[in-house]
């Protein structure tokens, strides 16, 4: 598991650790890890040209100390100071003693040639405590870096992004790699900031013992998924493995039913019951998957079902609305997706005693919260938390980094980063609803089912051969299972 903590928590842990260590120890540990990462990106250190963009405070100090280590190995290192009067004094002394050069940073124009000739730029402008976008002087310098196409290593996080939320309110650095210290910060895992970090490397500086057990955000890894995935035993039958009820599709969107069923069957369900009224849809489902059990409802007469998924491709109208309402009366876990999110009664969701999972994309979340889609995409962490609080449900907010929020705000948000742009294809969400429903039926909690479902969904897209269709993703789910459970 990758754990991420808010800035206030990190600062408290750092203070506790620094009280036990000689002065400057943490900064030197961080600088050593940063310098090692820079050497790895450079390939060769001797003769390489490195430019440090140095702001005030400890973030700039980390960059200066790392620059000194690179200079001692033969790199030509120049520090461009954005605030010379506030630069880290110890780091400046160290860099100069190692043969590095220091110049002032305002205005930026004189440094175009220096930056253009660099092999690597180190972003030490703003640390994890920064709020808002870059200041104008920093924008001028980072524009030069962008125009020159020089790779950037960010110190702790790309300057201009919010460490706590992943929001980007203004101009921000886009890095090829980010070296972060002690622990991950939520903004490194959550878009839009995540899209600016490049490859993230965590440097251990001894902080773990001083961090609380419960993080602010977390991300599953293969070992976590392997531990959570339900596996059939010697005495398993289809009911013990879990039966998923799928209420999806319509005459207008018959494929949604097929794809949701595909996700459920390949997501590990022991059996799938399909509930749908449109005859042509039922025929397509059973023709594609002859193992599916057909039922006509109502839900209470559908037979044994351990979880329901409802909403994909239902369209509109009173019959679809009544179907969603009927499914929400079930006393088993229910996943609501797509049209079901528009048709459901939020009060009915809040009144449920069994777990509920909602799987909106940004547009659907915006409609539920009464906001614009761009507001949701700009503040994904805040939005998913608010939607979970509003509905009393576990919310899976789809996107390039999928977020899973529990209605209890004390429970860490789960972040999934297995997603890929190839998931942006019609019907992909229907497959996700099916696989997540199968995990609910298999006995996983709402939070675990949503998190593992998103993980497998993204992993399946990575195993399939692009360009992808939604059915390609469904077909690759067994491979995703195998790769996540070595």
N, C-alpha and C positions, 0 to 999 in steps of 0.2 A: 504494500500500500504506500502511496505517496501522500504525505500529510502536509498541509499548508496552513500557516498561521498568519493572523493579522499583524500589522506593524506594531501595535501597542504590546501585544503578547511577545513578539520577538524582542522588542526593546527591553522589556522587563527581564526576559531570560538572559539577554546580553549583559545587563547590569549585574545580575546575580553571578554570572560566570566571571566577568571582569574583576569583581571584588575578590576572587580567589586566585587571580593570576597577576604576574608582573605587568606593569603598564605597557600597552602597545602590543601585547601578545596576540590578541584577537585579530588586529589589523594585519599583523605579519602573517598569521595563518591564512587569512583571506587573500592577501597579496600573493602568497606562494601558490595557492590554488589557481588564482587568476593568471599568474605568469605561466604556469604549466599549461593551462588551456590555450593561452596565446601562442606558446611554442608549438603546440600541436597543430594549430591552424596555420601557422607560418611555414611549417615543414623544416625550415632552417632558421636559426636565430642570428648567427653571425652574418653581418652585412645587411640584415633586414631593416627596413625603415618603418618605425612605429610612431604614430601620433596619438598622444593622449589628450582628450578633451576633458578638462578638469574644472569642475565646479567647486563650490565651497563645501566644507565639512568632510565627514569621514568617507563618503563615496569617492570624492576626489583624492583623499588620502590613500585609499586602496589602490586606485589607478597609479598614483605616484610611486608607491612602494613596489608595485608590480613592474612599473617601468624601470625602476632601478635594478631589479633582478634581471630584466631583459638586457639592459645596457651592460651589465657585468658579463653577460654572455656574448657581447659583441654586436648587439643591435644598436642602430642609430635611433635614439629615442628623443622626441621633442614633445614637451608638454605645453599645450596652449591653454592659458589660464583665463577663464571667463571673469573671474573676480580676483585679481591678483592680491588685493589686500586681505582677502579672506581664505586664501588657499592654505592647505594643511602644511604647517611649518616643518614638522618632522619629515613628511614625505618629500617636500621640496629639498631639504638638506640631503636626504638620502639619494634622490635622483641626481642632484648636482655632483655629489661625491662620486657617483658611479659613472660620471661623464655625460649625463643627459643634459639636454638643452631646455631652457624655459623661456617662453615668450608670452606677452600679453595677448588677449584674445579679442579685443574690440578696437576698431571694426574688423569684420572677418575677411574682407577682400584681400589683404596682403598675404593671407595664408592659403590661397587657392593653389598655388604651385606646390607648397609644402604638402598639402593634403592630397593633391593629385598624384604625387610621386610616392605616396605611402603604400606599404604592403598591407598594413593593418591599422585600423583606428580603434582606440579603446574609449568607449563612452562612459566617462565618469562625471557626467554633468550634474545629475540629480539622483539622490538616493531614494530609499524606500519611503521616506517621509514626505516626498514631494507630492503636491496636489496641483491639478490643472496641467495644461500643456506647457510646452517649452516657452521661455521668454524670448523676445525678438532677437537678442544677441546670439542665443543658442541656436535659434532657427537658422540664422545666417550661416553659422558654421556647419550645421547638419545638412543644410541644402548643398553646400560645397561637397560634403562627403557623398551625398546621394548622387550628385551630378558626376562625380569622379568615378563612381562605381567601386569604391574601396570597401572591402568587407569590414564589418563592425562587430566588436565584442562588447556587450553591455555588462557593466559592473552591477551585480545584484538584480537589476531589472532595466529594461530600456527606459531611458529618461523620457518623462512626459506621460507615462502610463500610471494608473492608480494601482498600487500594490495590493490594496485590500479588496478591490472590486473587479479589476480588469477593465475598467472604463478608460477611454481615451478622450479627454475633453480638450481638444486642440491638437497642435503639432506634437509628434512624438518620434523618437528614434525607431528605426526598423533595423534589427540586428540579425546577423547570420548565426550568432551564438550568444547565449547569456550565461554568465557564471554567477550563481547565487550562493549565498553563504548561510550555513547553519540549518536552514530549513527552506522549503518552498513557501512562496507567498501566493495567496489566491490569484492575484492578477497574472501570475506566470502560467496558470492553468486555464484561465477563462478568457474567452474572446470578448471584445476585440483585441485586448492586449496580447493574448496568447499568439495571435497571428504575427506579432512583431518581435517575438523572442528568439526565433530560430531554435537551434538545438540548445536545450537547457542542461547545464551541468551543475550538480550540487556539490559544494565543497564542505566537508565536515570540519567544523571549527570547535566541536565539543559542546554544542548547545543542547543536545537531545535530553540530557538529564534535567534540564531546567525548563523544559517545555511541558505544558499540561498534557494529560493523556488524551483529552478530547480536542481535536483540531477544529479549525473553522471550515476547512474544505479538505477533501481527500479524493484520491483517484485510484481505482482498482488496477492491479497488475495481474499477470497471468496466474500467479500463485493464489491470489485472492479468488479469482474466478474458478480455478480448479477446486478450491475448498468449498465454494458455494454451490456449484452445479449439482443438481440432483442426479443420482445414478441408480439405475435399477439393480436390485439385488436378486439373489437366487429365487426368492419367493415372490418377486414382483409380478403383478398382473397389470392390465391396462388401467384399472381403477387406482391401484396403488401408485402408479406412475403419474396419474393425473389426467382427467378428462377436461378439455377446454370446450366451452360453448362459444361459437362464433356467430354473431348476429351482424352481418355485413352484406354489402352489395345491393343492387337494385337493377331494374331493367335498363336504366341509363348507365350504371357503373357495375356491370357484372364482374369485371376483372378484379375489382377490389375484394370480392368474396373469395375468389380463387387464390389471390395473393395472401390474404390473411390466413386462410386455411393452410397454405403452403408454409408460412412462417411458423404456425402452430405445430404442424406435423414434424417439420425439420428442426423445431426448437426443443424437442424432447418430450412432447406430450404422448401419453399412452393411447389416447384416442381423441378425436375431434367430433363434436356434434355441431352440425350446421343448421341454424335456424334462419329461414328466409322464405318469403311468400312468393316471390317471382319465380314462375316455373322454369323460365329459360336459365336463370341463375343457378337454380338447384341442379339442373341438368348439366351445366358446365362444371359445377363443383364435383359432382359424382363421376362425371366422365373423366375428369382430370385426376381425381383422387377417389378411387372406388372404395377405399377403406373408411371414408367418412360416414358418420351416422347422421341421417337426415331426421329433422324434427320440425314440426310446424308451430309449436308453442301452444299456449303461452309458456312463459319461462317455468312456471311451477310444475308444468307437465312435460318438461323437456327431457326428463330422465336424469340420471346421475351426472352432475357437472360440478367440478371443483373450482372453476373460475370461468368468468365470461369476459369476452372482448366484444365491444359493440361500437358501431359508428362508421367504419370504413365504407365509403361509397353508398351510404344510405340515401343520399339526396335529401329531399325535403318532404313536406306534407305531413298531414295528421297521423298517417299510419306509421311513418318513420319516428315521429315524436313519441307516439304511444309505445313503440318497440323499445326505445331508449328508456322511457319511464318504467316499462315492465322489467327490463334487465336490472335497473337500479334497485328494484325491490328484492332482488336475490340476496340471500344471506351468505353468499360466498364472495371472494374478491372479484372486483369488476374493473376492467380497463376500458376507458372511454377515449375514442380517437376520432379525428376528422369531423365528419358531419355530426357525430354524437356530441361533440363539444358545443356545437351551436344549438342543438336540439335539447340538451339536458337542462334540468332545473337545478340551479346551484343549491337551492335550499334542500332539495332531495338528496343531493350529494352530501351535504353537511350532516344530514339526518341519518346517514347510513352508519351501521355499527361494524360491518365488515369492511376490510380495506378497499380503497378506491385508488386507482392510478389514472391520471390524466396525461395525455401525450400530445400537447399542442406544439405547432411550430410558432414562429414569432408572430405571424399574422393572426393566428387563432388566439394566442395569449393576449395580443393587443385588443381583440374584440372582447375578451372576457374581462379585461382590466379597464376597458374604456379609454385606451390610449392609441397613439399611432405606432405602426410597426417599427419605425425607425427608433422610437423611444425604447422599445423592448430590446432591440438589437444593440443599442448603445449601453444599456444597463441590464445585462442578462441576469446577473446574480441577484440584484434587487428585485427584478421582475419575477423570477421563479420563486423567490421567498414570499413575495406578496401574493402570488397566485395560490401557493400552498396554504397560506394563512386564510385567504378569502374562501376557499372551497373546503378546507379541512381534509384535503386529499394529498397523496404523494404526487408530485408534478414532475414529469419528464419533459423538459423544454428542449426540443430538437434544435440542432444547429451544428456548426463545425466543431464546437465543443459542447456536447450534450450535458445538460445539468439536471440533476435529480434532487429535489428538495422535499424533505419531510415536513408535515404540518407543524411539528414541534421545532421552533427556531433554535433550540439548543442542540439539535442533531446536525452534524456537519453535512453540508451540501456535497454530493458526489459529482465528480467531473469525469467525463469520458472523453478521451482524446484519440480513440481508435478510428474516429470518423475520417472520411475522405470525401473529396469533391464528387467522386463517382456515385455517392449516395443520393445526390441531387437528381433523381430520376423518378418519373411517375410510378407510383405504387410502392416505392421504397418504404414509406411509413406504414403501409398496410402489412408488409412483411414484419416490420418491427412490432406492430401491435400483436401479431400472431405469436411471435417467439416470446414476447414478454408475457402474454397470456398463458403460454404453456409453462413458463417458469412459476407463475402464480399458482397454477393448478398443481405443479410439482411440489408445492409447499414452501416456496421462498416467501419471505416478507415482501411487502409492496416495494420497499426501498431497494432490497436486494434484487428482486425480479426486474425492476426498471433498470438498475445499474448494470446487471449482468446481461440483460436483453440488449441494451445499447452497446455494450462491449462486444458481444457476439455479432451483432448486426454490422458494426464497423469492421470487425475482423473478417467477416464473410466477404465484404466488399473488397478488402485488401487481397483476399485469396482468389477471387474471381478474376477472369481476364477481361480487362476493359476493351472497348466501351461496354458498359453494363446496362442490363435491364433489371427491373425489380425481381423477376424470376431467376435471373442469374445469381442475385444475392441470396435468394431463398435456397437455390441448389447448393450454394457454397457453405451453408450453415453447418452441415456435418463436419466439413473440413475445419471450420472455425472451432467447433467443439473439440476436435482432436488436437488442434494446435494449442488450445488453452488448457488442455489437460494432459501434459506429457506423461 
